[in-house]
């Protein structure tokens, strides 16, 4: 399979006649079906993420977002479909083998070791690197995240929510992933802190040519940084378009409401 360099807005998306050009897909999920105990939760889901893109996956609670993430990182086997990373098929690789090929993952919780210091957490993130190169890599990480420098000897459990999430992302970046999957990075953060995490920390990753897949309940904030987005409803992709197009989609709220509501999901209001 050859990943496409452009992807049409589809499934009734706002501008199907005029697709927005995209960079070549680095991670490509082709018609992926996955679930639990032979019961599929996501059905024929196709998504792609290019280097330098921030791709937002959104949807109401129970839409299958967590199942999709587990399938992408290798924690859940595929029932059907294929996964490609930089054109190499990785469908049958375990999570550690995918990580070794450049797949980074920051879960919603459990992203840091609370009893370890900031510095120790970052060192743990570099366990795949040659021992002699870890210190130099940590120096680079502290240059990227200067807010962590005065905290390097503080236990992660004593950090604020925003500091902890920044550490979780920084830790995932130590081994230099080419793809980073972020599962609800603003969960339980105050609105201003959440905005800073997305606009400052996450946006920087794309500027550094990392491919970023973002699962986010704060849809309004996510669309402000996303270059592309997918709306997942009842385990299927119902919308696929640029972040700007989705932000201007009049029936985005209706999609969420018809699928069971917007509890815990911050959806932008309809465009005037």
Buried (B, 14 or more C-beta within 10 A) or exposed (E): EEBBEEBBBBBEBBBEEEBBEBBBBBBBBBEBBBBEEEEBBBBBBBBBBBBBBBBBBBBBBBBBBBBBBBBBBBBBEBBEBBBBBBEEEBBEBEBEEBBEBBBBBBBBEEBBBEEBBBBBBBBEBBEEBEEEEBEEBBEEBBEBBEBBEEBBEBBBEEBEBBBBBBBBBBBBBBBBBBBBBBBBBBBEBEEEBBBBBBEEBBBBBBEEEBBBBBBBBBBBBBBBBBBBBBBBBBBBBBBBBBBBBBBBBEEBBEBBEEBEEBEEBBBBEEEE
